[in-house]
Amino acid sequence: MKGLVGCVRLDLDCAEACYATASVLSRASGGLDRVTRDLLRVCSDVCAACADMCAGHAEEYAHCLVCAEACRDCQHACKDLLEVLP
């Protein structure tokens, strides 16, 4: 159970990073291309770390597998978006 405390904290950090990134992207304010790219990189990195940690608990806890898969999906979406940004 002790290992899950760090996992939950990382989950919360990941959720915050995803929310911040989505908020900036949804405004499409323009002129913040470097900031947008930086946010996408951070979000991708945090999602990767979260997915790795959750995958480590997935055999014991089914919800960790769901979290790991969602984080991988978000990680790949951020990378895909980085490739198409001007």
Buried (B, 14 or more C-beta within 10 A) or exposed (E): EEEBEEBEEBBEEBEEBBEEBEEBBEEEEEEEEEEBEEBBBBBBBBBBBBBEBBBEBBEEEEEBBEBBBBBBEBBEBBBEBBEEEE
